[in-house]
Amino acid sequence: MTPSHQERRCVVAVCQHLSQETGSRWDECDWLDQGRDEERTPDVLLTDGTDRIELEITQLTAGRRFDAHDNAQLSLHRKLAPDTTSSFALYPPPPLELPLDQRLVRQLKRSVASAARDLSIGSWTNVIIHRRAAVKYLGSDRIDSVFCRHTQSDYSRVVSREVRGVYCLEDDGPDHQFLTEERYRSFCAKLLRACRESKQHGQVLIEWSEEWQMYRRADVSGGRGGVAVYASVVDQPEAAAFESVSKALAHAKSKFHDRDQEKRAAVALHAGEQRGHLLFEIFERAINRLSPSDVQPLERVFLIGDNEVRSWQFDV
């Protein structure tokens, strides 16, 4: 198998790092998996003329949650598109976890199409999102309050000053966002009325509307039009990075079952493809958590960034 650009970049980076570390010149000696597609071998043999290292080069992913997020973004790019040439950017309130509920996706498709109809390139507009939820009276307390399942915001403080008791807006889905004063005041008035009614009836259903911003980009050809949804990733980055590193190491270790004991085993992990999700430093912290038993039979782990290399040595 012919080495890819990313593989060659990693080899150059590792060799430069080893040369600086040891004072001797390291270089590639042999691409071990070329012409051996059926064999499970490391990618490349490195040497300084005396010492030899077999190196497997593995790309880091960002974990299952991030994979689901990326797949959902690609799906929304196509599903929300009013046509095949127009290009839009949609900005929901952060944070927004993907994938979205399919009822919301269907509503977004209709709302985006309506908002895009008269939107010229380089212009902004608001996409209307219709929502509904139950307001439930929870009883009296020393502190009167209205809360929901999201981060507390202005509406909670405003309405809480006007009620007696504790109330919950049982709303799933995205966080709240009001881009116009009119919709914000309308929501607060409906919520206050629902709180007062729920004190008598236990709970009351309310409906209201919110807004997401949308920008019209330049048109694109080749059927590549669509709607890019700028949703932040809701996850624990440390856990996602550790999952990613563990998965990559498991793949790398499988290449060393029949290793030559006279050659050291190492892996080069490159995070370049995941810069948008997890920072280089988060992958560093994940590798710092590893013990020799986690990596054996590997002796060295290299982490390759854009312009930097970190390495770890393990006694196995």
N, C-alpha and C positions, 0 to 999 in steps of 0.2 A: 504494500500500500504506500503510495507516494506521500511523503510528509506534507502536511498542510502549512499554510503561512503561520498559523497560530503555534503549531508544534515547533517550527523552526525558530520562531521568536522566543519561545520558552527555552529551547536548547541554548541559544545565544546568551540569554539572560543568566541561566544557571552556570554556564561555563565562565562567564565574566565574574560571577559571584565567587565561584570556587577558585578562580585564578587570584582574585584579591585576597581571599581567605587563606590560601596555602602558599602563595608566592610562586607557584609553578603554573605553566600554561596548560589549561584544560581545553579540550576540543572534542567534537564528535568523532567517534572511531568507526561506528557501523550502525545503520538503521536496521535494527534487528527484525522488525516485522515486515520489511519489504520482501515481497515474493513469498511470504509465509502466512497468507490470509487464514489458513486453517489452524495455525498454531497459536496458542495463547502465550505470547512472549511480550516482554517489555518493549517499549518503542525504540530506544536508542542506547548505545553503549558509549559512555564518555570516558576519557582517559587523559592523564597528564604524562603518559609514558611509563609510569610506575604503578600508580593506583588505578583501579577501574570501578566505574559505577554504572549499573544498569538502571535506566531511568524510564519510568512510565509517565506519560503526560496526560492529565485528566482535566476535563472542563468541569468547573463547579456549576451546579444549578442552584436555585434559591429555595428548594424545598417544595413540598406538595402544595402548601397554601399559595405560594407565589406562582407556581405553575397554573393553578386554578384561576388565579387573578389574571395572568397573561392570556390564557385561553378565553376567559370571559371578555377581556378587552377586545380581542380580535373578533369575537362573535358579535359584540355590540357594534363594532366599526361597520360591519356589514348589515346587521339587522336594522339599525337605526337610520341607515342611509336613505334619503328621499329619492336619490337617483344614483347613477354610476359615475358621474363626473364631478358633482359638487362635493366640496370638502369642508367639514365643520369641526370645531373644537367645543366640547360641552364641559362645563365646570360645575359639578355638584358641590354641595357643602362638604368639607372634609370633617372627619374621615369617612370614606365610603368603601365598604367591603364588597368585593365582587366574589362570585357572581350575584346578580340581582334577582329578586323574585320575578317570575315571568309575567305576573300581572303588571308590575311596574315597567317591565320592558315593553309590553304592548302599549301601555299608556305613553311612554316616552316616544315610541315610534310615531304615534299620532300627533303628539305635541311638537316634536321636532319638525315633522312635515308641515304642520301649520305655521310654525314660527319661521321656517326657512323660505316660505313661499315668496315673500317680498323683501328678503334680506339680501343686500348687495355685498359684493366682495369687500372685505376690510371693515365690515360693520358688526356691531354687537346687538343682541336682543335678549329678551328674557323668555325662557321656556316655562310654561305654566305646568305645575305638578299638582294634581288633585289628590287630597288625602282624607282619610276618615279613621276615626278611632273612638273608643269608649272612654268616657271620663267616669271614674269610680270614686265614690265617697268612702274614705277609710276610717272615719271617726274623728273625734276631737283630740287635741293634743295641746301641750303647753305652747308650742310654736305652730302657728297657722302656715300652711305651705301647699303649693301645687308643684308637682314634679312629674317627670316622664322618664323614659328609658334611655335618654340621651344626656349629654353634658348639660348641666343647668345653664340657662341663658336669660336674656333680658325679660322675655315674656313670663318666665317663672316668677321673677322678683316682682314684676308689675302686677300680675294677677294675685299673687300671694298676699299683697297688701289689702286686697279687697274682699277676702273670703274669711270665713270662720270655720276651721277644721283642716283636715288633711285630705288631699285629693291626688289621684294619679291619672295621668293621661296615658292610657295603655297603647302606645304607638310603636309598632315595629318599623323597620326600614331605615332610610337615611335620616341623618340629623336634620334639624329645621333650618330653613334659610328664607328670609324675607328681604327682597331687594327693593321693595317699594313700601313707603309708609302706609299706604292705603291697605295693602294686604296684611301688614303687620297689625294694624289697629283692628281690622276686621277679625283676625284670628283671636286676638286678646279678648275682644268683646264676646265672641262665640264661646270661648273657653270659660270666661267668667260666668256667662249665663248657664252653661252646662254644669259648672260646679254647683251653682245654687240649686239647679233642678235635681242634680244627683243626690243632694242632701235629703231630698224628699223621696226619690225613686230608687236610690242605690247606685244606679249608673245611667248615663245618658250617652247616646251616640252623636258625635258632631262631625261635620265635614268642613273642610277649608282648603285653600290653595296656597301654594308656595311657588318660588321661582328659582330656576337655575340659569346661569348665564351661558350664552352660546355665541361663538364668533365664526363668521364666514371667511374661510381661507380661499386662496386662489384655486380655481378648478384644476383637476388633474385628468390625464388621459388614461387610456388603457383599462377602463373599468375599475380604477383604484380609488374612486370617491368613497366617502364614508364619514362617520362621526367618531372622532377620537374622544373618548371619555376620560377625563383627567381625574382618576380616582386614586387616592392615596391607599397604600397597602396597610390593612389592619392585621397585624401579626406581632409576634415577639421576635424581633430580629435576631437576638442571641440564639434562640431555639432553632430558628430557621437556618442560621449559619452552621450550627453544630450538626443538624440533620444533613445539610449539604456536604459538609466535610466528611462525615461518617460514610455517607453513600459513595462519595468519590474514593475514599480509602478502600472500601470493600471491593470496588471495581479494580483498583490498582493492585491490591494484594492477590487477586485471582491470577495475575500475570506471573507470579513468582513461585508457583507450586514446585517447579523443578529447577529452582535457581542454582546457579553456580556459587558455592560457598566462598570462592576466592574473589568474587565480585560483590561489591556492596549494592544493596537494593534501595532505591529512592523513588519518590514520586514528586512531580511538579504539578501543582494545582494552579490553574489560571482562572481568575475571577473577572476577566475583562468583559465577558458577556453579560454579567449581572450587575454592572456598575449602577444601573438605575434603581436597584432594589437594596442591595446590601453593600455597605462600605468595606473597603479593604481592611480597616481596623477591626470590624466585627468578625471577619474571617480569622484574623490574627488571634483574637480572644478565644475563638472556638478551638483553634489548634493548641493554644496554651493549656486547654483543659485535658488534652490527650495524655495518656500514660503509655509506656512502652508496650504493654499488652494490647492496647488499642491499635497499634500500628504494625506490630511484628507480622511478617518478617522484614518490613521496611526499617531502614536505619536512618534515613534522612527524609524530611518533608520540606519542600520548597513552595513558597507562595509567591506567584508572579503577578505583579500589578502592572499599571501602565509604564511607570518609570522606576519601579522599585522591586527588590527581591528580599523576602525574609526567609530564613531557614531555621530548622529545628533538627537536632540530632538526638536519637534515642538509642539507649543501650538495650540491645535485644539478644 
